[in-house]
Amino acid sequence: MTLRQLPEDDQLSLVEQTALCHPAVHSVELSSEDEIRVEVVVWRGSSPLRTVHDITAALGAVLPGVPVRLAVSAVAYRRRATTLLAVYK
């Protein structure tokens, strides 16, 4: 069985695990239709563009040929004991 033949749930799990392994990622949201769509929340102080580049390269190595669209949706930062999110545009 090749990676492209993995069941969709396994592909989504692998994408989620790969994204969460990046130290700049706070959280991940996944959806799937024709392609896997990944929205990540990154920690303040990290580079969103660099994070997307790193995760895209890792996913290309882990799931070659599987269409994945990756975007940063928000930036997380801590204020005292609370984690706040700012929408990233």
Summary of the structure (lengths in Angstrom):
residues: 89
radius of gyration: 13.6
end to end distance: 39.1
largest distance: 48.1
contacts: 243
relative contact order: 0.21
helix: 35%
strand: 38%
